[in-house]
Amino acid sequence: MFDNAAYLADMTFELPCNCKPDTVSSVVWYFQKNMGGHETSVLTDFSGTVVVDSGHVRSGSSMLNRFSIRMFSLIVFRAQEKDSGHYLCGTERGDYFYGYDVDVQPTWRIVVAFVDRGQHVQDDTTEDVLNLFTTFWDWTRCDRCGVRGEQRRIGLCYLQSALLHPRYRTAVPNVTSCGSGAVPWHLRPRSHLRRPEVVIRSCLTSCQKKEVPKEGVQTISNIISKMGEKPWVPRVPTQFHKQPVGTKLILGCPGARPEHAVAWDKNSIRLYRSRFLIGVNSTMRIFIDHGNQLHIQRVKITDRGTYFCWREGTMVAGFRLSVFYRRWRRRTLYDPETTYAANIIGKSYLIIGAVFVAIHLGCCCWRRCRRRAAT
């Protein structure tokens, strides 16, 4: 039997090794893409001691570099669509205790609905042998306090059918996620037509009260602030970073997961998802992905400043970005800029050559037609 579990890409999930006897001191986790397949990955060193620092895990890397085993439970960091499949907990000798059917749904085809703009979620789809619908998680906390913030609600694709494989166990009878192995092969093309979705709305919540300094100290600080000796900045840990012009920069909020409520500010400017969420505008150079990371494409001098990160309604960190021009250096054939320029030049030559050949062929055909007409 396999327990069904669904997640959104870039999330971190944990699978406990249930039904393990107390006499077993170490477990082995196995991964199999398709049930009954010949390719099986072993996700442990047979001692159960593999530990990965989640802060150094990159999105898109191999799952063998993104998992950890803690207290016999398997933790997969920044899960990707390719991580969907069957996970088995057992021993080196081949004893199996528990199994999971994990469905990681992609974010690149997610549907976004902004409640403030009057947008609505997807309607349920009813067919002869299956029903497609979205199961929503609870709303996240307001990602900012004291000012207007935003809330997210993630929805994953689910289906209901009486034709599901009986070896897969679900919380509700005949209901499973759209990418589950319980879905028969002839129904999978239709189940993939529905996409996961996220709903975003505005919110406003008050900040927790902090200890107020004494009256004399408060008066002195007000005078210093008014004199303009030093502009006020939030008292959060700040990291200094230098980035060359024209490169790509990705900022992540410390301690935040994709399912957390995370917000970004540049100095005093709020970077709301209604304007900066990935996919809102195809020409966006600065955007926030569904994993709560801030992307800055082709960094410019105007991008310098301090970027503040909110987590679960509290400002937790700052990144002071300075931008500089790189000194001249010798290019190699493996530089991204060289590869890009070579591709553009090569495609340009191909287009010019094709136009040249087409013109000459047209001239030849026109001359032959004139000769035939003359004869």
Disulfide bonds with the S-S distance in Angstrom:
Cys17-Cys89 1.74
Cys142-Cys203 2.01
Cys145-Cys207 2.07
Cys157-Cys178 1.81
Cys253-Cys309 1.67
